[in-house]
């Protein structure tokens, strides 16, 4: 049970990191789009 919890938290951390990266990428795309228009 404890190991499963650890695995879950690890995957959650990975997901959160991925979300952060995705947000940064989205912001970059939005800026590019705005400057293009």
C-alpha positions as CSV (number, residue, x, y, z in Angstrom):
1,X,0.0,0.0,0.0
2,X,2.8,2.4,0.9
3,X,4.7,1.6,-2.3
4,X,1.5,2.2,-4.3
5,X,1.0,5.5,-2.7
6,X,4.6,6.5,-3.5
7,X,4.1,5.5,-7.1
8,X,1.0,7.5,-7.3
9,X,2.6,10.6,-5.8
10,X,5.5,10.2,-8.3
11,X,3.2,10.0,-11.2
12,X,1.2,13.0,-9.9
13,X,4.5,15.0,-9.6
14,X,5.3,14.0,-13.2
15,X,1.8,15.1,-14.3
16,X,2.1,18.4,-12.5
17,X,5.5,19.0,-14.1
18,X,4.0,18.2,-17.5
19,X,1.2,20.7,-16.9
20,X,3.7,23.4,-16.0
21,X,5.6,22.8,-19.2
22,X,2.4,22.7,-21.2
23,X,1.3,26.0,-19.7
24,X,4.7,27.6,-20.6
25,X,4.4,26.3,-24.2
26,X,0.9,27.6,-24.5
27,X,1.9,31.0,-23.3
28,X,4.7,31.0,-25.9
29,X,2.3,30.1,-28.6
30,X,-0.2,32.8,-27.6
31,X,2.6,35.4,-27.6
32,X,3.7,34.3,-31.1
33,X,0.1,34.4,-32.3
34,X,-0.5,37.8,-30.9
35,X,2.7,39.3,-32.4
36,X,1.8,37.6,-35.8
37,X,-1.7,39.2,-35.9
